[in-house]
Amino acid sequence: MMKKLSTKWRKSRRSSEFDDDGNFSLPTRDDWRPIETPEQEQLVRSFEKNLAQQSLLWKIVFAGLLLCYVAFLIFSIFQQAYYPWVLRCHAYFMYEVNSWSIISAGLGLPLTICFLIFGR
């Protein structure tokens, strides 16, 4: 139906933009005509359908990005738990600090950041 409406609109625009000789001319009067109520309702339904489709698409895209981010965080936590001295900033303190304190500090950091963001 959307294509039908756009075709109607284009035909009415095309006929008003060309004069009798077929040359392009600017419109000299307002060519706006209100569309009928059923056509308006159908147009609104098509817009709502397009909105629902786009909304679903973006929900899926952002859910996928969130899933990738969570997978990365889980990988990082396990990596830090198994190899706490791999990071250069932690390797400086290898002989002064126990590995469990580095791991607990690494796990506590995201919690601290969440508390700061949410204000609790």
Phi, psi and omega per residue, in radians:
M1 nan -0.624 -3.141
M2 -1.070 -0.692 3.119
K3 -1.149 -0.652 3.139
K4 -1.121 -0.761 3.131
L5 -1.145 -0.737 -3.140
S6 -1.168 -0.603 3.093
T7 -1.147 -0.733 3.091
K8 -1.050 -0.793 -3.104
W9 -1.119 -0.745 3.132
R10 -1.123 -0.720 3.134
K11 -1.100 -0.744 -3.136
S12 -1.187 -0.620 3.113
R13 -1.217 -0.724 -3.123
R14 -1.101 -0.739 -3.099
S15 -1.211 -0.494 -3.122
S16 -1.504 -0.327 -3.094
E17 -1.489 -0.290 -3.121
F18 -1.969 2.415 3.113
D19 -1.458 -2.959 -3.061
D20 -1.141 -0.498 -3.130
D21 -1.447 -0.093 -3.116
G22 1.587 0.040 3.108
N23 -1.458 2.589 3.127
F24 -1.237 2.337 3.097
S25 -2.436 2.615 3.102
L26 -1.299 2.564 -3.135
P27 -1.172 2.440 -3.122
T28 -1.792 -0.178 3.090
R29 -2.406 2.857 -3.135
D30 -1.260 2.172 -3.056
D31 -1.722 0.215 -3.044
W32 -1.386 2.242 3.066
R33 -2.262 2.328 3.104
P34 -1.195 2.546 3.107
I35 -1.579 2.780 -3.081
E36 -1.195 2.770 -3.093
T37 -1.038 -0.800 3.118
P38 -1.088 -0.645 3.102
E39 -1.167 -0.673 3.094
Q40 -1.100 -0.784 -3.138
E41 -1.109 -0.708 3.117
Q42 -1.153 -0.674 3.102
L43 -1.131 -0.739 3.113
V44 -1.122 -0.726 3.103
R45 -1.089 -0.691 3.125
S46 -1.181 -0.656 3.072
F47 -1.126 -0.721 3.118
E48 -1.129 -0.671 3.111
K49 -1.128 -0.780 3.100
N50 -1.089 -0.706 3.112
L51 -1.089 -0.752 3.133
A52 -1.111 -0.711 3.125
Q53 -1.138 -0.782 3.139
Q54 -1.171 -0.655 3.119
S55 -1.100 -0.768 3.101
L56 -1.091 -0.744 3.128
L57 -1.045 -0.829 -3.112
W58 -1.221 -0.551 3.045
K59 -1.096 -0.746 3.128
I60 -1.143 -0.736 3.137
V61 -1.079 -0.846 -3.111
F62 -1.229 -0.565 3.058
A63 -1.135 -0.682 3.083
G64 -1.125 -0.745 3.092
L65 -1.100 -0.724 3.115
L66 -1.123 -0.700 3.105
L67 -1.100 -0.746 3.093
C68 -1.096 -0.700 3.135
Y69 -1.152 -0.727 3.119
V70 -1.142 -0.720 3.097
A71 -1.075 -0.715 3.105
F72 -1.115 -0.731 3.122
L73 -1.122 -0.737 3.114
I74 -1.109 -0.758 3.086
F75 -1.047 -0.760 -3.124
S76 -1.126 -0.692 3.127
I77 -1.121 -0.802 3.113
F78 -1.136 -0.691 3.118
Q79 -1.084 -0.755 -3.141
Q80 -1.203 -0.592 -3.138
A81 -1.238 -0.663 -3.114
Y82 -1.460 -0.559 -3.115
Y83 -2.276 1.292 -3.044
P84 -1.238 -0.318 -3.058
W85 -1.723 0.116 -3.119
V86 -1.228 -0.680 3.124
L87 -1.163 2.380 -3.074
R88 -1.061 -0.706 -3.121
C89 -1.182 -0.459 3.081
H90 -1.501 -0.499 -3.079
A91 -1.146 -0.461 3.112
Y92 -1.100 -0.479 -3.062
F93 -1.856 0.383 -3.061
M94 -1.009 -0.691 -3.047
Y95 -1.655 -0.168 -3.123
E96 -1.727 -0.500 -3.026
V97 -2.148 2.510 3.079
N98 -1.252 2.657 -3.100
S99 -1.178 -0.566 -3.122
W100 -1.119 -0.546 3.129
S101 -1.267 -0.605 3.068
I102 -1.149 -0.750 3.141
I103 -1.124 -0.797 -3.129
S104 -1.155 -0.618 3.085
A105 -1.163 -0.675 3.101
G106 -1.151 -0.613 3.104
L107 -1.354 -0.523 -3.127
G108 -1.359 -0.398 -3.115
L109 -1.066 -0.833 3.108
P110 -1.088 -0.620 3.101
L111 -1.124 -0.740 3.120
T112 -1.080 -0.748 3.130
I113 -1.126 -0.734 3.089
C114 -1.084 -0.727 3.116
F115 -1.122 -0.644 3.097
L116 -1.169 -0.695 -3.127
I117 -1.193 -0.808 -3.054
F118 -1.520 -0.169 3.022
G119 1.262 0.584 3.123
R120 -1.736 nan nan
